[in-house]
Amino acid sequence: MNIKKGDIIKVISGDDKNHDGKVIKVLPGGEKILAQGVNMVWKHMKRSSNYPHGARIQKESPINISNVKLVCPNCNKPTRVSFVKQPDGVKNRTCKKCKQAITA
């Protein structure tokens, strides 16, 4: 996958277009990610010991990985990711705009 936990992403389509967020979790089976402050939904909680009167909380919902782009830490622009194989056999993620290696 091009996006990993801890990366900063920018939403490129949908209701949260142009919002930025940090990736909390990657769900590889469904090609989705969970990002902080992106794709917020309301969850209605039943009465319990934690919520004696019930509650309505806001939380993040998974967003499809095709609707986001990685923000390059070097040039601070949303970019696609390429993989470059080093002479020692290690594959590194590389920014398509500034051609710098992405470390995260």
N, CA, C and O atoms as a GROMACS GRO file, in nm:
protein
  416
    1MET      N    1   0.083  -0.119   0.000
    1MET     CA    2   0.000   0.000   0.000
    1MET      C    3   0.087   0.125   0.000
    1MET      O    4   0.198   0.125   0.053
    2ASN      N    5   0.035   0.230  -0.060
    2ASN     CA    6   0.111   0.354  -0.070
    2ASN      C    7   0.104   0.438   0.057
    2ASN      O    8   0.192   0.519   0.083
    3ILE      N    9  -0.002   0.418   0.136
    3ILE     CA   10  -0.022   0.499   0.257
    3ILE      C   11  -0.008   0.410   0.379
    3ILE      O   12  -0.059   0.298   0.382
    4LYS      N   13   0.063   0.461   0.479
    4LYS     CA   14   0.089   0.384   0.601
    4LYS      C   15   0.042   0.463   0.723
    4LYS      O   16   0.014   0.582   0.715
    5LYS      N   17   0.035   0.394   0.836
    5LYS     CA   18  -0.005   0.456   0.962
    5LYS      C   19   0.094   0.566   0.997
    5LYS      O   20   0.215   0.548   0.987
    6GLY      N   21   0.041   0.682   1.038
    6GLY     CA   22   0.124   0.795   1.076
    6GLY      C   23   0.145   0.896   0.964
    6GLY      O   24   0.195   1.006   0.990
    7ASP      N   25   0.108   0.863   0.840
    7ASP     CA   26   0.121   0.956   0.728
    7ASP      C   27   0.016   1.066   0.738
    7ASP      O   28  -0.089   1.047   0.799
    8ILE      N   29   0.045   1.180   0.678
    8ILE     CA   30  -0.052   1.289   0.666
    8ILE      C   31  -0.114   1.277   0.528
    8ILE      O   32  -0.044   1.263   0.428
    9ILE      N   33  -0.248   1.284   0.524
    9ILE     CA   34  -0.319   1.270   0.396
    9ILE      C   35  -0.407   1.392   0.372
    9ILE      O   36  -0.438   1.468   0.464
   10LYS      N   37  -0.446   1.410   0.245
   10LYS     CA   38  -0.539   1.516   0.206
   10LYS      C   39  -0.651   1.449   0.127
   10LYS      O   40  -0.624   1.370   0.036
   11VAL      N   41  -0.776   1.480   0.162
   11VAL     CA   42  -0.891   1.422   0.093
   11VAL      C   43  -0.910   1.496  -0.039
   11VAL      O   44  -0.912   1.619  -0.042
   12ILE      N   45  -0.924   1.420  -0.149
   12ILE     CA   46  -0.934   1.482  -0.282
   12ILE      C   47  -1.075   1.476  -0.340
   12ILE      O   48  -1.102   1.540  -0.441
   13SER      N   49  -1.166   1.399  -0.277
   13SER     CA   50  -1.304   1.396  -0.326
   13SER      C   51  -1.398   1.357  -0.213
   13SER      O   52  -1.358   1.297  -0.114
   14GLY      N   53  -1.524   1.393  -0.230
   14GLY     CA   54  -1.626   1.362  -0.130
   14GLY      C   55  -1.662   1.484  -0.046
   14GLY      O   56  -1.621   1.596  -0.076
   15ASP      N   57  -1.739   1.460   0.059
   15ASP     CA   58  -1.787   1.569   0.145
   15ASP      C   59  -1.674   1.638   0.220
   15ASP      O   60  -1.684   1.758   0.248
   16ASP      N   61  -1.568   1.566   0.252
   16ASP     CA   62  -1.456   1.623   0.328
   16ASP      C   63  -1.341   1.668   0.238
   16ASP      O   64  -1.225   1.669   0.281
   17LYS      N   65  -1.371   1.704   0.115
   17LYS     CA   66  -1.267   1.745   0.020
   17LYS      C   67  -1.183   1.858   0.079
   17LYS      O   68  -1.236   1.950   0.140
   18ASN      N   69  -1.051   1.850   0.060
   18ASN     CA   70  -0.950   1.947   0.106
   18ASN      C   71  -0.922   1.941   0.256
   18ASN      O   72  -0.848   2.026   0.306
   19HIS      N   73  -0.977   1.845   0.328
   19HIS     CA   74  -0.942   1.829   0.469
   19HIS      C   75  -0.815   1.746   0.481
   19HIS      O   76  -0.791   1.655   0.402
   20ASP      N   77  -0.733   1.779   0.581
   20ASP     CA   78  -0.612   1.704   0.608
   20ASP      C   79  -0.632   1.621   0.734
   20ASP      O   80  -0.714   1.655   0.819
   21GLY      N   81  -0.556   1.513   0.746
   21GLY     CA   82  -0.565   1.432   0.866
   21GLY      C   83  -0.449   1.335   0.875
   21GLY      O   84  -0.384   1.305   0.774
   22LYS      N   85  -0.423   1.287   0.994
   22LYS     CA   86  -0.318   1.189   1.017
   22LYS      C   87  -0.380   1.050   1.018
   22LYS      O   88  -0.485   1.030   1.079
   23VAL      N   89  -0.317   0.956   0.951
   23VAL     CA   90  -0.371   0.820   0.941
   23VAL      C   91  -0.357   0.750   1.076
   23VAL      O   92  -0.248   0.738   1.131
   24ILE      N   93  -0.472   0.704   1.128
   24ILE     CA   94  -0.477   0.632   1.256
   24ILE      C   95  -0.461   0.482   1.232
   24ILE      O   96  -0.390   0.414   1.306
   25LYS      N   97  -0.528   0.432   1.128
   25LYS     CA   98  -0.530   0.289   1.103
   25LYS      C   99  -0.549   0.263   0.954
   25LYS      O  100  -0.620   0.338   0.887
   26VAL      N  101  -0.484   0.159   0.902
   26VAL     CA  102  -0.500   0.119   0.764
   26VAL      C  103  -0.573  -0.014   0.762
   26VAL      O  104  -0.532  -0.108   0.831
   27LEU      N  105  -0.681  -0.023   0.683
   27LEU     CA  106  -0.758  -0.145   0.671
   27LEU      C  107  -0.734  -0.203   0.531
   27LEU      O  108  -0.808  -0.171   0.438
   28PRO      N  109  -0.630  -0.289   0.514
   28PRO     CA  110  -0.590  -0.332   0.382
   28PRO      C  111  -0.691  -0.421   0.310
   28PRO      O  112  -0.695  -0.422   0.187
   29GLY      N  113  -0.772  -0.496   0.383
   29GLY     CA  114  -0.869  -0.586   0.320
   29GLY      C  115  -0.971  -0.512   0.237
   29GLY      O  116  -1.009  -0.559   0.129
   30GLY      N  117  -1.017  -0.397   0.284
   30GLY     CA  118  -1.118  -0.320   0.213
   30GLY      C  119  -1.064  -0.198   0.144
   30GLY      O  120  -1.141  -0.117   0.094
   31GLU      N  121  -0.931  -0.183   0.140
   31GLU     CA  122  -0.868  -0.066   0.077
   31GLU      C  123  -0.921   0.064   0.140
   31GLU      O  124  -0.952   0.159   0.069
   32LYS      N  125  -0.929   0.068   0.273
   32LYS     CA  126  -0.979   0.186   0.343
   32LYS      C  127  -0.879   0.228   0.450
   32LYS      O  128  -0.796   0.149   0.495
   33ILE      N  129  -0.890   0.355   0.490
   33ILE     CA  130  -0.806   0.407   0.599
   33ILE      C  131  -0.895   0.482   0.698
   33ILE      O  132  -1.006   0.525   0.665
   34LEU      N  133  -0.844   0.496   0.818
   34LEU     CA  134  -0.909   0.573   0.922
   34LEU      C  135  -0.817   0.690   0.953
   34LEU      O  136  -0.704   0.671   0.996
   35ALA      N  137  -0.865   0.813   0.930
   35ALA     CA  138  -0.782   0.932   0.948
   35ALA      C  139  -0.844   1.023   1.052
   35ALA      O  140  -0.966   1.033   1.063
   36GLN      N  141  -0.759   1.089   1.128
   36GLN     CA  142  -0.802   1.176   1.236
   36GLN      C  143  -0.874   1.300   1.182
   36GLN      O  144  -0.817   1.375   1.104
   37GLY      N  145  -1.001   1.320   1.224
   37GLY     CA  146  -1.077   1.438   1.184
   37GLY      C  147  -1.134   1.434   1.044
   37GLY      O  148  -1.182   1.536   0.996
   38VAL      N  149  -1.130   1.319   0.978
   38VAL     CA  150  -1.179   1.307   0.841
   38VAL      C  151  -1.295   1.207   0.839
   38VAL      O  152  -1.288   1.102   0.904
   39ASN      N  153  -1.401   1.239   0.765
   39ASN     CA  154  -1.517   1.151   0.748
   39ASN      C  155  -1.585   1.122   0.883
   39ASN      O  156  -1.606   1.006   0.919
   40MET      N  157  -1.617   1.228   0.956
   40MET     CA  158  -1.678   1.214   1.088
   40MET      C  159  -1.826   1.177   1.076
   40MET      O  160  -1.897   1.230   0.991
   41VAL      N  161  -1.871   1.084   1.163
   41VAL     CA  162  -2.010   1.041   1.166
   41VAL      C  163  -2.060   1.046   1.311
   41VAL      O  164  -1.980   1.044   1.405
   42TRP      N  165  -2.193   1.053   1.327
   42TRP     CA  166  -2.252   1.051   1.460
   42TRP      C  167  -2.288   0.909   1.497
   42TRP      O  168  -2.345   0.836   1.416
   43LYS      N  169  -2.254   0.868   1.620
   43LYS     CA  170  -2.288   0.735   1.670
   43LYS      C  171  -2.377   0.753   1.792
   43LYS      O  172  -2.340   0.820   1.888
   44HIS      N  173  -2.494   0.692   1.787
   44HIS     CA  174  -2.589   0.701   1.897
   44HIS      C  175  -2.563   0.586   1.993
   44HIS      O  176  -2.569   0.469   1.954
   45MET      N  177  -2.534   0.619   2.118
   45MET     CA  178  -2.502   0.519   2.219
   45MET      C  179  -2.623   0.493   2.308
   45MET      O  180  -2.694   0.586   2.348
   46LYS      N  181  -2.645   0.367   2.337
   46LYS     CA  182  -2.752   0.326   2.425
   46LYS      C  183  -2.715   0.357   2.570
   46LYS      O  184  -2.597   0.376   2.600
   47ARG      N  185  -2.812   0.363   2.658
   47ARG     CA  186  -2.781   0.386   2.799
   47ARG      C  187  -2.698   0.271   2.854
   47ARG      O  188  -2.727   0.154   2.829
   48SER      N  189  -2.593   0.306   2.929
   48SER     CA  190  -2.506   0.206   2.992
   48SER      C  191  -2.441   0.272   3.112
   48SER      O  192  -2.472   0.386   3.146
   49SER      N  193  -2.351   0.199   3.177
   49SER     CA  194  -2.282   0.259   3.292
   49SER      C  195  -2.190   0.372   3.249
   49SER      O  196  -2.168   0.466   3.325
   50ASN      N  197  -2.135   0.363   3.128
   50ASN     CA  198  -2.049   0.471   3.077
   50ASN      C  199  -2.131   0.593   3.034
   50ASN      O  200  -2.087   0.707   3.050
   51TYR      N  201  -2.251   0.569   2.980
   51TYR     CA  202  -2.339   0.676   2.934
   51TYR      C  203  -2.476   0.658   3.000
   51TYR      O  204  -2.566   0.597   2.941
   52PRO      N  205  -2.494   0.710   3.123
   52PRO     CA  206  -2.617   0.685   3.196
   52PRO      C  207  -2.744   0.742   3.129
   52PRO      O  208  -2.852   0.688   3.150
   53HIS      N  209  -2.732   0.847   3.050
   53HIS     CA  210  -2.848   0.905   2.981
   53HIS      C  211  -2.844   0.876   2.832
   53HIS      O  212  -2.922   0.933   2.756
   54GLY      N  213  -2.753   0.788   2.790
   54GLY     CA  214  -2.734   0.768   2.647
   54GLY      C  215  -2.644   0.879   2.594
   54GLY      O  216  -2.615   0.974   2.667
   55ALA      N  217  -2.602   0.869   2.472
   55ALA     CA  218  -2.513   0.972   2.419
   55ALA      C  219  -2.518   0.972   2.267
   55ALA      O  220  -2.564   0.878   2.204
   56ARG      N  221  -2.470   1.079   2.213
   56ARG     CA  222  -2.454   1.095   2.069
   56ARG      C  223  -2.311   1.145   2.049
   56ARG      O  224  -2.282   1.262   2.071
   57ILE      N  225  -2.222   1.054   2.008
   57ILE     CA  226  -2.081   1.090   1.997
   57ILE      C  227  -2.040   1.096   1.850
   57ILE      O  228  -2.100   1.032   1.764
   58GLN      N  229  -1.938   1.174   1.823
   58GLN     CA  230  -1.888   1.187   1.688
   58GLN      C  231  -1.756   1.112   1.678
   58GLN      O  232  -1.669   1.127   1.763
   59LYS      N  233  -1.742   1.031   1.574
   59LYS     CA  234  -1.620   0.953   1.557
   59LYS      C  235  -1.585   0.941   1.410
   59LYS      O  236  -1.666   0.970   1.322
   60GLU      N  237  -1.461   0.899   1.384
   60GLU     CA  238  -1.414   0.884   1.247
   60GLU      C  239  -1.469   0.756   1.185
   60GLU      O  240  -1.489   0.656   1.253
   61SER      N  241  -1.494   0.762   1.057
   61SER     CA  242  -1.540   0.647   0.981
   61SER      C  243  -1.437   0.620   0.871
   61SER      O  244  -1.373   0.713   0.824
   62PRO      N  245  -1.420   0.494   0.830
   62PRO     CA  246  -1.321   0.465   0.725
   62PRO      C  247  -1.355   0.535   0.594
   62PRO      O  248  -1.472   0.553   0.559
   63ILE      N  249  -1.252   0.574   0.523
   63ILE     CA  250  -1.266   0.639   0.392
   63ILE      C  251  -1.184   0.559   0.292
   63ILE      O  252  -1.078   0.507   0.325
   64ASN      N  253  -1.233   0.551   0.170
   64ASN     CA  254  -1.164   0.475   0.068
   64ASN      C  255  -1.029   0.537   0.035
   64ASN      O  256  -1.016   0.659   0.028
   65ILE      N  257  -0.930   0.453   0.014
   65ILE     CA  258  -0.793   0.500  -0.009
   65ILE      C  259  -0.782   0.574  -0.143
   65ILE      O  260  -0.688   0.652  -0.162
   66SER      N  261  -0.876   0.550  -0.236
   66SER     CA  262  -0.871   0.618  -0.365
   66SER      C  263  -0.916   0.763  -0.354
   66SER      O  264  -0.896   0.841  -0.447
   67ASN      N  265  -0.977   0.801  -0.242
   67ASN     CA  266  -1.025   0.938  -0.223
   67ASN      C  267  -0.926   1.027  -0.150
   67ASN      O  268  -0.958   1.141  -0.117
   68VAL      N  269  -0.806   0.977  -0.123
   68VAL     CA  270  -0.706   1.056  -0.051
   68VAL      C  271  -0.573   1.051  -0.126
   68VAL      O  272  -0.546   0.960  -0.204
   69LYS      N  273  -0.491   1.153  -0.098
   69LYS     CA  274  -0.353   1.155  -0.148
   69LYS      C  275  -0.260   1.179  -0.031
   69LYS      O  276  -0.295   1.246   0.066
   70LEU      N  277  -0.144   1.124  -0.040
   70LEU     CA  278  -0.041   1.142   0.061
   70LEU      C  279   0.019   1.281   0.049
   70LEU      O  280   0.046   1.328  -0.062
   71VAL      N  281   0.040   1.347   0.162
   71VAL     CA  282   0.107   1.478   0.163
   71VAL      C  283   0.255   1.453   0.188
   71VAL      O  284   0.292   1.397   0.291
   72CYS      N  285   0.338   1.494   0.094
   72CYS     CA  286   0.482   1.472   0.104
   72CYS      C  287   0.539   1.554   0.220
   72CYS      O  288   0.514   1.674   0.228
   73PRO      N  289   0.615   1.491   0.310
   73PRO     CA  290   0.673   1.567   0.422
   73PRO      C  291   0.783   1.664   0.378
   73PRO      O  292   0.817   1.756   0.453
   74ASN      N  293   0.839   1.644   0.259
   74ASN     CA  294   0.947   1.731   0.212
   74ASN      C  295   0.894   1.858   0.143
   74ASN      O  296   0.940   1.968   0.173
   75CYS      N  297   0.798   1.841   0.050
   75CYS     CA  298   0.749   1.957  -0.025
   75CYS      C  299   0.611   2.003   0.021
   75CYS      O  300   0.562   2.104  -0.029
   76ASN      N  301   0.547   1.932   0.116
   76ASN     CA  302   0.416   1.966   0.172
   76ASN      C  303   0.307   1.980   0.066
   76ASN      O  304   0.219   2.065   0.078
   77LYS      N  305   0.312   1.896  -0.038
   77LYS     CA  306   0.209   1.896  -0.142
   77LYS      C  307   0.149   1.756  -0.152
   77LYS      O  308   0.219   1.657  -0.131
   78PRO      N  309   0.018   1.747  -0.184
   78PRO     CA  310  -0.041   1.615  -0.206
   78PRO      C  311   0.020   1.553  -0.331
   78PRO      O  312   0.033   1.620  -0.434
   79THR      N  313   0.057   1.428  -0.324
   79THR     CA  314   0.129   1.366  -0.433
   79THR      C  315   0.096   1.219  -0.447
   79THR      O  316   0.043   1.157  -0.355
   80ARG      N  317   0.127   1.165  -0.562
   80ARG     CA  318   0.122   1.020  -0.581
   80ARG      C  319   0.255   0.964  -0.531
   80ARG      O  320   0.351   1.038  -0.509
   81VAL      N  321   0.259   0.834  -0.514
   81VAL     CA  322   0.378   0.770  -0.458
   81VAL      C  323   0.433   0.671  -0.559
   81VAL      O  324   0.358   0.595  -0.621
   82SER      N  325   0.563   0.673  -0.575
   82SER     CA  326   0.629   0.571  -0.657
   82SER      C  327   0.724   0.493  -0.566
   82SER      O  328   0.763   0.541  -0.459
   83PHE      N  329   0.761   0.376  -0.610
   83PHE     CA  330   0.855   0.294  -0.535
   83PHE      C  331   0.984   0.283  -0.613
   83PHE      O  332   0.983   0.249  -0.732
   84VAL      N  333   1.097   0.310  -0.546
   84VAL     CA  334   1.228   0.302  -0.609
   84VAL      C  335   1.308   0.196  -0.535
   84VAL      O  336   1.320   0.199  -0.413
   85LYS      N  337   1.363   0.104  -0.611
   85LYS     CA  338   1.442  -0.002  -0.552
   85LYS      C  339   1.588   0.043  -0.542
   85LYS      O  340   1.648   0.083  -0.641
   86GLN      N  341   1.642   0.037  -0.421
   86GLN     CA  342   1.780   0.077  -0.396
   86GLN      C  343   1.875  -0.037  -0.438
   86GLN      O  344   1.832  -0.151  -0.452
   87PRO      N  345   2.004  -0.006  -0.457
   87PRO     CA  346   2.099  -0.111  -0.495
   87PRO      C  347   2.110  -0.225  -0.393
   87PRO      O  348   2.143  -0.338  -0.429
   88ASP      N  349   2.081  -0.196  -0.266
   88ASP     CA  350   2.089  -0.302  -0.164
   88ASP      C  351   1.960  -0.385  -0.157
   88ASP      O  352   1.950  -0.473  -0.071
   89GLY      N  353   1.861  -0.358  -0.245
   89GLY     CA  354   1.741  -0.438  -0.253
   89GLY      C  355   1.622  -0.385  -0.176
   89GLY      O  356   1.516  -0.447  -0.177
   90VAL      N  357   1.636  -0.271  -0.108
   90VAL     CA  358   1.527  -0.214  -0.030
   90VAL      C  359   1.442  -0.123  -0.118
   90VAL      O  360   1.495  -0.043  -0.195
   91LYS      N  361   1.308  -0.136  -0.107
   91LYS     CA  362   1.217  -0.049  -0.181
   91LYS      C  363   1.180   0.070  -0.094
   91LYS      O  364   1.140   0.053   0.021
   92ASN      N  365   1.194   0.190  -0.148
   92ASN     CA  366   1.159   0.314  -0.077
   92ASN      C  367   1.044   0.382  -0.147
   92ASN      O  368   1.034   0.379  -0.269
   93ARG      N  369   0.954   0.443  -0.066
   93ARG     CA  370   0.849   0.526  -0.123
   93ARG      C  371   0.911   0.659  -0.162
   93ARG      O  372   0.992   0.714  -0.089
   94THR      N  373   0.871   0.711  -0.278
   94THR     CA  374   0.927   0.835  -0.330
   94THR      C  375   0.814   0.927  -0.378
   94THR      O  376   0.716   0.882  -0.436
   95CYS      N  377   0.830   1.056  -0.351
   95CYS     CA  378   0.735   1.157  -0.395
   95CYS      C  379   0.750   1.176  -0.546
   95CYS      O  380   0.861   1.185  -0.597
   96LYS      N  381   0.637   1.181  -0.618
   96LYS     CA  382   0.641   1.200  -0.762
   96LYS      C  383   0.674   1.345  -0.800
   96LYS      O  384   0.718   1.370  -0.912
   97LYS      N  385   0.653   1.441  -0.708
   97LYS     CA  386   0.675   1.582  -0.739
   97LYS      C  387   0.818   1.625  -0.713
   97LYS      O  388   0.881   1.687  -0.799
   98CYS      N  389   0.869   1.594  -0.593
   98CYS     CA  390   1.004   1.643  -0.559
   98CYS      C  391   1.111   1.533  -0.568
   98CYS      O  392   1.229   1.560  -0.548
   99LYS      N  393   1.070   1.411  -0.596
   99LYS     CA  394   1.162   1.297  -0.616
   99LYS      C  395   1.243   1.262  -0.491
   99LYS      O  396   1.349   1.200  -0.501
  100GLN      N  397   1.195   1.303  -0.372
  100GLN     CA  398   1.262   1.273  -0.246
  100GLN      C  399   1.200   1.150  -0.184
  100GLN      O  400   1.083   1.121  -0.206
  101ALA      N  401   1.279   1.076  -0.106
  101ALA     CA  402   1.230   0.958  -0.036
  101ALA      C  403   1.136   1.000   0.077
  101ALA      O  404   1.161   1.099   0.146
  102ILE      N  405   1.028   0.924   0.095
  102ILE     CA  406   0.930   0.951   0.201
  102ILE      C  407   0.959   0.855   0.314
  102ILE      O  408   0.954   0.733   0.297
  103THR      N  409   0.989   0.912   0.432
  103THR     CA  410   1.014   0.829   0.548
  103THR      C  411   0.902   0.853   0.649
  103THR      O  412   0.865   0.967   0.676
  104ALA      N  413   0.849   0.745   0.704
  104ALA     CA  414   0.741   0.759   0.803
  104ALA      C  415   0.742   0.643   0.899
  104ALA      O  416   0.659   0.638   0.990
   0.00000   0.00000   0.00000
